[in-house]
Amino acid sequence: MNIDEGLKLVELDDSGVNTAFRADVLAGLSQEPKAIPARWLYDDAGSQLFEDITQLPEYYPTRAETEILKGQGASFAEMIGEGRAVVEFGSGSSVKTPLLLAAIKPAAYVPLDISGDFLRAAAADLAQKFPGLPVHPVEADFMRRVELPEEIASLPKLGFFPGSTIGNMVARTAVDLLRNMRETLGVGAKLLIGMDLIKDEDVLVAAYDDAAGVTAEFNRNLLRRINRELGGDIPVEKLAHEARWNDQNARIEMHLVASEAIEFSVAGKTFSLDVGESIHTENSHKFNRRTSNMLLLAGGWDPTARWLDSEGRFSLLLAEARPNRSAP
């Protein structure tokens, strides 16, 4: 099994607390309306709950994206080529990754994820499936520029960002991330990225508020993580999961809504919520061809190809980091 121990680039204080997590939570609970960045939903428990979500009948994106990855292998091989180092941002369980790796015959695989134990388990599993492939896991917050392992420095690179995670971010943050990806991978790199498409509101809401309540547990797990890691005493049972379609911003929003007025503390600071007030925990923006292309261009990536599933629900786009130009 050709896997190294990987890099760990997450900053912890002397008590073992993730400093960025604490800063984001305290800042988010101090603002109005209250909001916490979606990336903190993904501790080990959250990552496993999300994998459970991907298997639910209401959650179409995983099936749609998998259909593209299974059906377009020859196109990927032609447009991406062999011998690249595949750098997967927010790799999670890497369940879709083998479909891509089998198609393009890469020289190395670098999964990046903020959930360390989950990352290493997934990397070990993938290394067993591709025994000749060097695997270099990196525990890092991919929202920032990441220093990649020296072993892949000379290799051409392909960024892989499946699952429409880019939709979790408002436009400003998404553009910043795409620019950081460009800096991480370098000019000449390619990026294969998933973007979910605008569709019927009932289909969208159901995908984020399933009948079995798994997405609700995924959302509330953030509160349990805050209580556990940041010394919080949030009354989890008094906050209910809610998914809303925001048509003006073309996005599904996830909220945790207070069923009654509550007061709680986190990391020694006191906060309160009135009845009906919420903590906004996730956005999932939906795109069309023009808005997806514009987002990529703003982030420094030139779109070169686009694939849809058979029902036109989901898109995978290929883009290239070309040299900056000051004029057409």
C-alpha positions as a Markdown table, in Angstrom:
| # | Residue | x | y | z |
|---|---|---|---|---|
| 1 | Met | 0.0 | 0.0 | 0.0 |
| 2 | Asn | 1.7 | 3.2 | -1.3 |
| 3 | Ile | 0.5 | 5.8 | 1.3 |
| 4 | Asp | 2.5 | 8.2 | 3.4 |
| 5 | Glu | 1.5 | 9.5 | 6.8 |
| 6 | Gly | 0.4 | 12.8 | 5.3 |
| 7 | Leu | 0.7 | 16.4 | 6.5 |
| 8 | Lys | -1.3 | 18.1 | 9.2 |
| 9 | Leu | -1.9 | 21.8 | 8.6 |
| 10 | Val | -4.8 | 22.5 | 11.1 |
| 11 | Glu | -3.9 | 25.0 | 13.8 |
| 12 | Leu | -4.6 | 24.0 | 17.4 |
| 13 | Asp | -4.1 | 25.9 | 20.6 |
| 14 | Asp | -2.4 | 24.5 | 23.7 |
| 15 | Ser | -5.7 | 22.9 | 24.8 |
| 16 | Gly | -6.2 | 21.2 | 21.5 |
| 17 | Val | -8.9 | 23.5 | 20.2 |
| 18 | Asn | -9.1 | 24.3 | 16.5 |
| 19 | Thr | -8.5 | 28.0 | 16.6 |
| 20 | Ala | -10.2 | 28.7 | 13.3 |
| 21 | Phe | -13.3 | 26.8 | 14.4 |
| 22 | Arg | -13.5 | 28.8 | 17.7 |
| 23 | Ala | -13.0 | 32.1 | 15.9 |
| 24 | Asp | -15.7 | 31.4 | 13.3 |
| 25 | Val | -18.3 | 30.2 | 15.8 |
| 26 | Leu | -17.8 | 33.1 | 18.2 |
| 27 | Ala | -17.9 | 35.6 | 15.3 |
| 28 | Gly | -20.9 | 33.9 | 13.8 |
| 29 | Leu | -22.9 | 33.8 | 17.0 |
| 30 | Ser | -22.1 | 37.5 | 17.7 |
| 31 | Gln | -23.5 | 38.8 | 14.4 |
| 32 | Glu | -27.1 | 39.4 | 13.3 |
| 33 | Pro | -28.4 | 37.2 | 11.8 |
| 34 | Lys | -26.4 | 34.5 | 13.4 |
| 35 | Ala | -24.5 | 32.2 | 11.0 |
| 36 | Ile | -21.6 | 29.6 | 11.1 |
| 37 | Pro | -19.7 | 28.6 | 8.0 |
| 38 | Ala | -20.8 | 25.2 | 6.6 |
| 39 | Arg | -17.4 | 23.7 | 6.6 |
| 40 | Trp | -17.6 | 23.2 | 10.4 |
| 41 | Leu | -20.5 | 20.7 | 9.9 |
| 42 | Tyr | -17.8 | 18.2 | 8.9 |
| 43 | Asp | -16.2 | 16.7 | 12.0 |
| 44 | Asp | -15.8 | 12.9 | 11.9 |
| 45 | Ala | -19.5 | 12.4 | 13.0 |
| 46 | Gly | -20.7 | 15.0 | 10.6 |
| 47 | Ser | -18.7 | 13.5 | 7.7 |
| 48 | Gln | -20.3 | 10.1 | 8.4 |
| 49 | Leu | -23.7 | 11.6 | 8.6 |
| 50 | Phe | -23.2 | 13.3 | 5.3 |
| 51 | Glu | -22.1 | 10.0 | 3.7 |
| 52 | Asp | -25.4 | 8.6 | 5.0 |
| 53 | Ile | -27.3 | 11.6 | 3.4 |
| 54 | Thr | -25.8 | 10.7 | 0.0 |
| 55 | Gln | -27.5 | 7.4 | 0.1 |
| 56 | Leu | -31.0 | 8.8 | 0.8 |
| 57 | Pro | -33.7 | 8.6 | -2.0 |
| 58 | Glu | -34.3 | 12.4 | -1.8 |
| 59 | Tyr | -30.7 | 13.3 | -2.2 |
| 60 | Tyr | -30.2 | 13.2 | -6.0 |
| 61 | Pro | -26.8 | 15.0 | -6.4 |
| 62 | Thr | -24.6 | 12.0 | -5.6 |
| 63 | Arg | -26.4 | 9.7 | -8.0 |
| 64 | Ala | -26.4 | 12.3 | -10.7 |
| 65 | Glu | -22.7 | 13.1 | -10.3 |
| 66 | Thr | -21.8 | 9.4 | -10.1 |
| 67 | Glu | -23.7 | 8.8 | -13.4 |
| 68 | Ile | -21.5 | 11.4 | -15.1 |
| 69 | Leu | -18.3 | 10.0 | -13.6 |
| 70 | Lys | -19.2 | 6.5 | -14.7 |
| 71 | Gly | -20.3 | 7.5 | -18.2 |
| 72 | Gln | -17.7 | 10.1 | -19.2 |
| 73 | Gly | -14.5 | 8.3 | -18.4 |
| 74 | Ala | -13.3 | 8.4 | -22.0 |
| 75 | Ser | -14.0 | 12.1 | -22.3 |
| 76 | Phe | -12.1 | 12.8 | -19.0 |
| 77 | Ala | -9.2 | 10.7 | -20.3 |
| 78 | Glu | -9.1 | 12.7 | -23.5 |
| 79 | Met | -9.4 | 16.2 | -22.0 |
| 80 | Ile | -7.4 | 15.7 | -18.8 |
| 81 | Gly | -4.7 | 13.2 | -19.8 |
| 82 | Glu | -2.6 | 10.8 | -17.9 |
| 83 | Gly | 0.2 | 11.4 | -15.3 |
| 84 | Arg | -1.4 | 14.3 | -13.3 |
| 85 | Ala | -1.4 | 14.5 | -9.5 |
| 86 | Val | -5.1 | 14.6 | -8.5 |
| 87 | Val | -5.6 | 17.0 | -5.6 |
| 88 | Glu | -9.1 | 16.5 | -4.1 |
| 89 | Phe | -10.4 | 19.4 | -2.0 |
| 90 | Gly | -12.6 | 18.3 | 0.9 |
| 91 | Ser | -12.2 | 14.6 | 0.0 |
| 92 | Gly | -14.4 | 13.1 | 2.7 |
| 93 | Ser | -14.8 | 9.4 | 2.1 |
| 94 | Ser | -13.5 | 9.7 | -1.5 |
| 95 | Val | -16.2 | 7.3 | -2.8 |
| 96 | Lys | -16.4 | 9.0 | -6.2 |
| 97 | Thr | -12.7 | 9.3 | -6.6 |
| 98 | Pro | -11.9 | 5.8 | -7.9 |
| 99 | Leu | -14.1 | 6.5 | -10.9 |
| 100 | Leu | -12.0 | 9.4 | -11.9 |
| 101 | Leu | -8.7 | 7.8 | -11.1 |
| 102 | Ala | -9.5 | 4.7 | -13.1 |
| 103 | Ala | -10.3 | 6.9 | -16.1 |
| 104 | Ile | -7.2 | 9.2 | -16.2 |
| 105 | Lys | -4.4 | 7.1 | -14.7 |
| 106 | Pro | -2.9 | 9.7 | -12.4 |
| 107 | Ala | 0.7 | 9.8 | -11.1 |
| 108 | Ala | -0.4 | 10.6 | -7.5 |
| 109 | Tyr | -3.4 | 11.4 | -5.3 |
| 110 | Val | -3.5 | 14.1 | -2.6 |
| 111 | Pro | -6.8 | 14.2 | -0.6 |
| 112 | Leu | -7.2 | 17.4 | 1.4 |
| 113 | Asp | -9.7 | 17.4 | 4.3 |
| 114 | Ile | -10.2 | 19.1 | 7.6 |
| 115 | Ser | -11.5 | 15.9 | 9.3 |
| 116 | Gly | -8.3 | 14.1 | 10.0 |
| 117 | Asp | -9.3 | 10.6 | 11.2 |
| 118 | Phe | -11.9 | 10.4 | 8.4 |
| 119 | Leu | -9.3 | 11.6 | 5.9 |
| 120 | Arg | -6.7 | 9.0 | 6.8 |
| 121 | Ala | -9.2 | 6.1 | 6.8 |
| 122 | Ala | -10.5 | 7.1 | 3.4 |
| 123 | Ala | -7.0 | 7.5 | 2.0 |
| 124 | Ala | -5.9 | 4.1 | 3.3 |
| 125 | Asp | -9.0 | 2.5 | 1.7 |
| 126 | Leu | -8.3 | 4.2 | -1.6 |
| 127 | Ala | -4.6 | 3.2 | -1.5 |
| 128 | Gln | -5.7 | -0.4 | -1.2 |
| 129 | Lys | -7.8 | -0.1 | -4.4 |
| 130 | Phe | -4.9 | 1.5 | -6.3 |
| 131 | Pro | -1.8 | -0.3 | -4.8 |
| 132 | Gly | 0.6 | 1.4 | -7.2 |
| 133 | Leu | -0.6 | 4.9 | -6.7 |
| 134 | Pro | 1.3 | 7.2 | -4.3 |
| 135 | Val | -1.3 | 8.7 | -1.8 |
| 136 | His | -0.4 | 11.8 | 0.2 |
| 137 | Pro | -3.2 | 12.8 | 2.6 |
| 138 | Val | -3.1 | 16.4 | 3.9 |
| 139 | Glu | -5.2 | 17.5 | 6.9 |
| 140 | Ala | -5.9 | 21.1 | 6.2 |
| 141 | Asp | -8.5 | 23.8 | 5.8 |
| 142 | Phe | -8.7 | 24.0 | 2.0 |
| 143 | Met | -10.4 | 27.4 | 2.2 |
| 144 | Arg | -6.9 | 28.8 | 2.4 |
| 145 | Arg | -3.9 | 28.3 | 0.1 |
| 146 | Val | -2.4 | 24.9 | 0.9 |
| 147 | Glu | 1.2 | 23.8 | 0.7 |
| 148 | Leu | 1.2 | 20.6 | -1.2 |
| 149 | Pro | 3.6 | 17.7 | -0.5 |
| 150 | Glu | 7.1 | 18.0 | -2.1 |
| 151 | Glu | 6.7 | 14.7 | -3.7 |
| 152 | Ile | 4.2 | 16.1 | -6.3 |
| 153 | Ala | 5.8 | 19.5 | -6.8 |
| 154 | Ser | 7.0 | 18.7 | -10.4 |
| 155 | Leu | 3.8 | 17.0 | -11.5 |
| 156 | Pro | 1.0 | 18.6 | -13.6 |
| 157 | Lys | -2.0 | 18.9 | -11.4 |
| 158 | Leu | -5.8 | 18.3 | -11.5 |
| 159 | Gly | -7.9 | 19.7 | -8.8 |
| 160 | Phe | -11.0 | 17.7 | -8.0 |
| 161 | Phe | -13.9 | 19.4 | -6.2 |
| 162 | Pro | -17.0 | 17.2 | -6.5 |
| 163 | Gly | -20.4 | 17.3 | -4.8 |
| 164 | Ser | -21.2 | 21.0 | -5.5 |
| 165 | Thr | -19.5 | 22.0 | -2.3 |
| 166 | Ile | -18.7 | 25.3 | -4.0 |
| 167 | Gly | -22.4 | 26.0 | -3.7 |
| 168 | Asn | -22.1 | 26.2 | 0.1 |
| 169 | Met | -20.4 | 29.5 | -0.2 |
| 170 | Val | -21.6 | 33.0 | -1.0 |
| 171 | Ala | -20.2 | 34.4 | -4.3 |
| 172 | Arg | -17.4 | 36.4 | -2.6 |
| 173 | Thr | -16.2 | 33.4 | -0.6 |
| 174 | Ala | -16.5 | 31.0 | -3.6 |
| 175 | Val | -14.4 | 33.3 | -5.7 |
| 176 | Asp | -11.8 | 33.5 | -2.9 |
| 177 | Leu | -11.7 | 29.7 | -2.7 |
| 178 | Leu | -11.3 | 29.3 | -6.4 |
| 179 | Arg | -8.4 | 31.8 | -6.4 |
| 180 | Asn | -6.8 | 29.9 | -3.5 |
| 181 | Met | -7.1 | 26.7 | -5.4 |
| 182 | Arg | -5.4 | 28.4 | -8.4 |
| 183 | Glu | -2.5 | 29.4 | -6.1 |
| 184 | Thr | -2.3 | 25.9 | -4.6 |
| 185 | Leu | -2.3 | 24.1 | -8.0 |
| 186 | Gly | -0.5 | 26.7 | -10.2 |
| 187 | Val | -0.9 | 28.0 | -13.7 |
| 188 | Gly | -1.5 | 25.2 | -16.2 |
| 189 | Ala | -3.4 | 23.1 | -13.7 |
| 190 | Lys | -6.9 | 21.9 | -14.4 |
| 191 | Leu | -9.9 | 21.7 | -12.1 |
| 192 | Leu | -12.9 | 19.3 | -12.3 |
| 193 | Ile | -15.7 | 20.8 | -10.2 |
| 194 | Gly | -19.3 | 19.8 | -9.5 |
| 195 | Met | -22.1 | 22.3 | -9.5 |
| 196 | Asp | -25.8 | 21.5 | -8.8 |
| 197 | Leu | -28.4 | 23.0 | -11.1 |
| 198 | Ile | -31.5 | 25.1 | -10.5 |
| 199 | Lys | -34.7 | 22.9 | -10.5 |
| 200 | Asp | -38.1 | 22.5 | -9.0 |
| 201 | Glu | -38.3 | 23.9 | -5.4 |
| 202 | Asp | -40.0 | 20.8 | -4.0 |
| 203 | Val | -37.2 | 18.6 | -5.3 |
| 204 | Leu | -34.6 | 20.9 | -3.8 |
| 205 | Val | -36.2 | 21.3 | -0.4 |
| 206 | Ala | -36.7 | 17.5 | -0.1 |
| 207 | Ala | -33.0 | 16.9 | -0.8 |
| 208 | Tyr | -32.1 | 18.9 | 2.3 |
| 209 | Asp | -35.0 | 17.9 | 4.6 |
| 210 | Asp | -35.3 | 14.1 | 4.1 |
| 211 | Ala | -38.2 | 12.1 | 5.6 |
| 212 | Ala | -35.8 | 10.0 | 7.7 |
| 213 | Gly | -34.4 | 13.1 | 9.5 |
| 214 | Val | -30.8 | 12.3 | 8.7 |
| 215 | Thr | -30.1 | 15.9 | 7.4 |
| 216 | Ala | -31.6 | 17.2 | 10.6 |
| 217 | Glu | -29.2 | 15.2 | 12.6 |
| 218 | Phe | -26.3 | 16.3 | 10.4 |
| 219 | Asn | -27.3 | 20.0 | 11.1 |
| 220 | Arg | -27.7 | 19.5 | 14.8 |
| 221 | Asn | -24.4 | 17.7 | 15.0 |
| 222 | Leu | -22.8 | 21.1 | 14.6 |
| 223 | Leu | -24.3 | 22.1 | 18.0 |
| 224 | Arg | -23.0 | 18.9 | 19.6 |
| 225 | Arg | -19.6 | 19.6 | 18.2 |
| 226 | Ile | -19.6 | 23.2 | 19.6 |
| 227 | Asn | -20.7 | 21.9 | 23.0 |
| 228 | Arg | -18.0 | 19.2 | 23.0 |
| 229 | Glu | -15.0 | 21.1 | 21.6 |
| 230 | Leu | -15.7 | 24.7 | 22.7 |
| 231 | Gly | -17.2 | 24.1 | 26.1 |
| 232 | Gly | -20.7 | 25.1 | 25.0 |
| 233 | Asp | -24.0 | 24.4 | 26.7 |
| 234 | Ile | -26.4 | 24.9 | 23.8 |
| 235 | Pro | -29.7 | 23.1 | 24.4 |
| 236 | Val | -29.7 | 21.1 | 21.2 |
| 237 | Glu | -33.2 | 19.8 | 21.6 |
| 238 | Lys | -34.6 | 23.3 | 21.5 |
| 239 | Leu | -33.2 | 24.0 | 18.0 |
| 240 | Ala | -35.0 | 22.5 | 15.0 |
| 241 | His | -33.6 | 21.9 | 11.5 |
| 242 | Glu | -35.3 | 23.8 | 8.7 |
| 243 | Ala | -34.5 | 23.9 | 4.9 |
| 244 | Arg | -35.7 | 26.9 | 2.9 |
| 245 | Trp | -35.5 | 27.9 | -0.8 |
| 246 | Asn | -34.2 | 31.4 | -1.3 |
| 247 | Asp | -35.3 | 32.2 | -4.9 |
| 248 | Gln | -33.6 | 35.6 | -5.0 |
| 249 | Asn | -30.2 | 34.1 | -4.2 |
| 250 | Ala | -30.9 | 30.8 | -6.0 |
| 251 | Arg | -30.0 | 28.7 | -3.0 |
| 252 | Ile | -31.3 | 26.3 | -0.4 |
| 253 | Glu | -30.6 | 27.5 | 3.2 |
| 254 | Met | -30.2 | 25.3 | 6.2 |
| 255 | His | -31.1 | 26.8 | 9.6 |
| 256 | Leu | -31.3 | 25.8 | 13.2 |
| 257 | Val | -34.5 | 27.5 | 14.6 |
| 258 | Ala | -35.1 | 28.1 | 18.3 |
| 259 | Ser | -38.4 | 26.7 | 19.4 |
| 260 | Glu | -38.4 | 29.0 | 22.5 |
| 261 | Ala | -36.2 | 31.8 | 23.8 |
| 262 | Ile | -32.9 | 30.4 | 25.0 |
| 263 | Glu | -29.6 | 31.6 | 26.5 |
| 264 | Phe | -26.3 | 29.7 | 26.3 |
| 265 | Ser | -22.6 | 30.0 | 26.4 |
| 266 | Val | -19.7 | 29.0 | 24.1 |
| 267 | Ala | -16.0 | 29.4 | 25.0 |
| 268 | Gly | -17.0 | 31.6 | 28.0 |
| 269 | Lys | -19.2 | 34.0 | 26.0 |
| 270 | Thr | -22.9 | 34.2 | 26.5 |
| 271 | Phe | -25.4 | 34.3 | 23.6 |
| 272 | Ser | -29.2 | 34.2 | 23.2 |
| 273 | Leu | -31.9 | 33.4 | 20.6 |
| 274 | Asp | -35.5 | 34.5 | 20.6 |
| 275 | Val | -38.2 | 32.1 | 19.6 |
| 276 | Gly | -38.2 | 31.7 | 15.9 |
| 277 | Glu | -34.7 | 33.1 | 15.5 |
| 278 | Ser | -32.2 | 30.9 | 13.8 |
| 279 | Ile | -28.5 | 30.1 | 13.3 |
| 280 | His | -27.9 | 29.9 | 9.5 |
| 281 | Thr | -25.6 | 26.9 | 9.0 |
| 282 | Glu | -25.4 | 26.2 | 5.3 |
| 283 | Asn | -26.2 | 27.5 | 1.8 |
| 284 | Ser | -26.4 | 25.4 | -1.2 |
| 285 | His | -26.4 | 27.6 | -4.3 |
| 286 | Lys | -27.7 | 26.3 | -7.6 |
| 287 | Phe | -26.4 | 27.3 | -10.9 |
| 288 | Asn | -27.1 | 27.5 | -14.7 |
| 289 | Arg | -24.5 | 27.5 | -17.5 |
| 290 | Arg | -23.9 | 31.3 | -17.3 |
| 291 | Thr | -23.6 | 31.7 | -13.6 |
| 292 | Ser | -21.3 | 28.6 | -13.2 |
| 293 | Asn | -19.0 | 30.0 | -16.0 |
| 294 | Met | -19.0 | 33.4 | -14.5 |
| 295 | Leu | -18.0 | 32.1 | -11.1 |
| 296 | Leu | -15.1 | 30.1 | -12.5 |
| 297 | Leu | -13.8 | 33.0 | -14.6 |
| 298 | Ala | -14.0 | 35.3 | -11.5 |
| 299 | Gly | -11.8 | 32.8 | -9.6 |
| 300 | Gly | -9.2 | 32.7 | -12.4 |
| 301 | Trp | -10.3 | 29.5 | -14.2 |
| 302 | Asp | -11.3 | 29.3 | -17.8 |
| 303 | Pro | -14.1 | 26.8 | -18.4 |
| 304 | Thr | -13.3 | 24.3 | -21.1 |
| 305 | Ala | -15.9 | 21.5 | -20.9 |
| 306 | Arg | -19.3 | 20.7 | -19.2 |
| 307 | Trp | -21.1 | 17.4 | -18.6 |
| 308 | Leu | -24.6 | 16.8 | -17.4 |
| 309 | Asp | -26.4 | 13.7 | -16.1 |
| 310 | Ser | -29.2 | 12.2 | -18.2 |
| 311 | Glu | -31.9 | 14.2 | -16.4 |
| 312 | Gly | -30.1 | 17.5 | -16.5 |
| 313 | Arg | -29.9 | 17.8 | -12.7 |
| 314 | Phe | -26.2 | 18.2 | -12.1 |
| 315 | Ser | -23.1 | 19.4 | -13.9 |
| 316 | Leu | -19.4 | 18.6 | -13.8 |
| 317 | Leu | -17.2 | 21.4 | -15.3 |
| 318 | Leu | -13.6 | 21.3 | -16.4 |
| 319 | Ala | -11.5 | 24.5 | -16.2 |
| 320 | Glu | -7.9 | 25.5 | -16.7 |
| 321 | Ala | -5.7 | 28.0 | -14.8 |
| 322 | Arg | -4.2 | 30.0 | -17.5 |
| 323 | Pro | -1.8 | 33.0 | -17.1 |
| 324 | Asn | -3.5 | 36.2 | -16.0 |
| 325 | Arg | -4.2 | 38.7 | -18.8 |
| 326 | Ser | -4.9 | 42.4 | -18.4 |
| 327 | Ala | -6.8 | 42.6 | -21.7 |
| 328 | Pro | -8.6 | 40.4 | -24.2 |
